[in-house]
Amino acid sequence: MQRILMCVALSASVAVAAACARGSKSPAEVQPGSSAEDSAKAKAGAASAECRDLPTAGQLKAWLRQAPGDGGEAGGLFSGTMEWAAVVNRKGEICAVAVSTDDPSAAWPGSQAIAKAKAYTANAFSTDTSANSTARLYTLGQPGHSLFGIAAGNPFNTDCLDTPDHADKSNGKVCGGTIAFGGGLALYRDKTRIGGLGISGDTACADHEIAKRIRHLAHLDPDAGEFVDDITYASADGPSPFSHPVCANTWRNGKKIGDEAKASGY
């Protein structure tokens, strides 16, 4: 009965009504942050949200290696096999950092800081009732859109920069950074946002795929489901202020979406 009433109350949105009819939500159906979505959810819980409640560096490394083969092709340049991962707690403090490669310097060294910034961004711009991936900030942050300039907010703390083999020296620090492309997801337990996960080391689209798989392996999906904050593409899902451009060799949930347009004229 409660589900029926919810669907009736939300029937003004064709996309959400379709999701109710199927009993699930696909990436393009429910946008985070809407009053309809928030009102449809139960009140947030009070789960503990300290570093001890989040994945360890060892767990992250194991999942970084498992994720590329879990759920089909991840796409990108390396199929998601050369990734950095970082986790922050609810307060934005770095809790754990890991890299998939035995030699930390074998993966892109610059992605260490980007992973930390993605984790911070996803946690910082999500709430207990509304998960907001960094992928969904892309269009909103473009010129002419409502969050233009967001990427310049919360500058990355240069004290958190270190060599790849000392990436964990930033643990306990608020490194900040604002990233408006794929690879960052908020983490949840018992309807509570307990932190953020950042993945970097491939295309932004592949980073998002790996982040999504790791969050699911960790059993830290939002209460609304693992796809509620999924990456969306205008070419596949229609126009949206939450769309992300396709990258080189873009895959989503085991399906090829397309390829980034080739440059011409210069």
N, C-alpha and C positions, 0 to 999 in steps of 0.2 A: 504493500500500500504506500509506504514511504517513497519508494522508487517511482511509482506512478505519479504521485503528487509532484515530485521533483521534476519529472519530465514535462508535466503540464505547465508548471511554473516557468520552465525554461523554453517552452515551445516557440517563443518569439525568435529564437536563434535556430535557423534551419540546421546548421551544423551540429549544434548541441543536441537538438531533437533527434537527429540521425544517430548520434552516439548513444543516446538513451535507448533507442529502438534496438540497437545491436548489443547493448550491454557493455561496450568498450569504447575507448577513445583513441582515434588515430592522430598522428601528429598535427594535422591541419584543422582538427575539429573544435578544440577548446583552447582558447588563448588564455595564458596566465594573466592574473591581475584584474580580470573582469569582476564586477560586483556580482554577476550571476554565478560565476564559478565560486567565489569566496562564500557567498551565502548558502551555496549548496553543500558545503563541507561542514563537518563537525568541528567543534572548537578544538584548538590545538591542545596537545597533551603537555606533559612536563617531563619529558625524557631528559636524562643527564646528557650534557653536551660539552664534555671536557675531552681533552686529547685521549684520555684512557678509554673513552667510549668510541673511538674512531679507529680505522685500520692502521696497522703498524707499517713501517717501511718494508718489513719482510713480506707481509701480506700483499702490499701494493706490488712488489716485484713479482711475486708469484702470479698475481692476476694480470699484470702487464704481459706476461709471457703466455698466459692462458687465453686472454681475450681475443687476440687476432684469429684464433681458430674456433672461437665459440660464437656461432651465429652467422657463419658464412663470411664472404669477402668483406673486408673493411674498407677497401679502396685506398686511394691516396698514392703516394710515391713508394711506400714501403709496406703496404698492407697493415699498417699499424704496429709494426714489429720493432720500431726504433724510438720508443716513447719515454718521456719523463712523466712522472706523476707526483702530485703534491696534494696534501690534505690540510685544511685549516679547520679549527673548531668554530663554534658559534660566534665567538668573540673576534674571529679573524686571525688568530694566532696559528703559525705554522706548527703542525703536529708531526708530520712525516713526509719524507721526500724519497723517491726511488726512481731508478732507471732500469729499463728492460735489459740492457746490454751488460756483459761481464765487465767490459772496460767502460767506465762512465763517460769517457771522452769520445767514444765511438758514436753515440747519439749526438744530435745537434747540441753543442754546449749552450747556445742561446736559449734553448727551449726549457732549460732549468728554471730561469727566472719567469718565463712566460707561463709555465705550468703553475707556479706559485701565485702569479697574478690572476690567472683564470680561477683558481680555487677561491681566492679572496673575492673576486667579482661575483661569482655565482652565489656565494654565501651572503655577500653584502647587498645584493639586489633581489633576494628571495625572502619570503616570509614563511611562517608556519603553514599558512593556508595557500600560498601561491609560489610554486617553483618556477624560476626564471633562468633558463640556461643562457650562457654567454652568446650562444648562436642566435638567440632571439633578440639580441640587442643590436645586431648589425644594421638593419635598415633604419631602425629608430635613431641610430647615431650618425646617419648620413645627412649632408646639407639639405635643408628644407624640411627635415623631420624634427620631431619634438625633443629628441635627446641629442641633437647635434652638439658635439664637443664632449660627450660623456667619456670618450677614451682619454681625455686629458685630466679627468678627475682622479683623485686619490693616487698621485704619482708613486711609482714603485720606489721603495726605500733602498737606496744603493748599498746600505749596510748589509742587505740580504744577498748581494752579489758575492759569489765565491767560485772557486774552481770546481769542476764536476765531482772530484773525489772528496770534496768537503761541502757538499750540498746541504747536509744536515746541520751545518753551523747556524742556519737561520731558525732552527726549531725554537719555538717559544716567542718569536718575534712577530709583530704585525708588519708584513712586508708590503701590503697594499697592492696597488696596480689596478688598472681598469682595462679589461680586454673585451672588445665588442665583436668577437668572432668565435666560431665553434671550439669546444673543448672543455668548457667549465660547466659543472652541474652542482646544484645544492644536494646535500645529503639529509636523509630523514629517518626518524625512528619514532614510533608511537605518535604520529601526527605533529612532530616537532622537528624543526630545522636544527640539525645538530652540527652543521658545518658545510664545507664545500670541497669538491674534488676538481683538480685541474690536470688536464692531459695535454702535452705538447711534444712535437717531434716529427710530425707528418703534415699533410694538408689540414686545414681547419676542419674540413668535413670528416676526414678520417679520425682526427682527434676526438670529435664528438662521438663517433661510433664506438671508439675504444672506451671513452669515459662512461657512456651509457651501459656498456657491457660490464665494466668493472663495478659500477654502482649496483647493478643487478646481482652480480656475483657476491657482493658484500651484503646483500639484503637491506639496502639503504635507499630504496626507491620512495618517491612521494606516495602519500596515501591514495592519491588519484591514479597511480599507476606509472610504470616506467616510461611511457611515451607522452605523458602530459606536457612535458617541456621539450619534446623532441625537435630536432632541426627541421625546418620547413623550407621548401624551395618553390618559388613562384611558377617555375616551369612544370612542376609536378602537382602542386597543390593550389595554384591560383594566386592572384595578387594578395598581399598581406603586409602590414607594417612589421610583421615578425619574421619576414623571409630572410634567408641567407643565400648568397650566390653559390652556384655549384663550383666545385673545385676540379682540379685534374683528377680524372678517374673517380667520380663520386658515386658511392654506394650508400644505401640506407636500408637497414634491416634485411640485408641479403639480396637487395634488388638494385640493379644499376640505374642510376638517375640520369647521368649525363657527364659531360666534360666542360671544363672552363673554356670560354670562347678564346680563340686564338687572336693575338694582337695583329693589327695591320695598320698600314699608313704611316709608319715611322721606322 
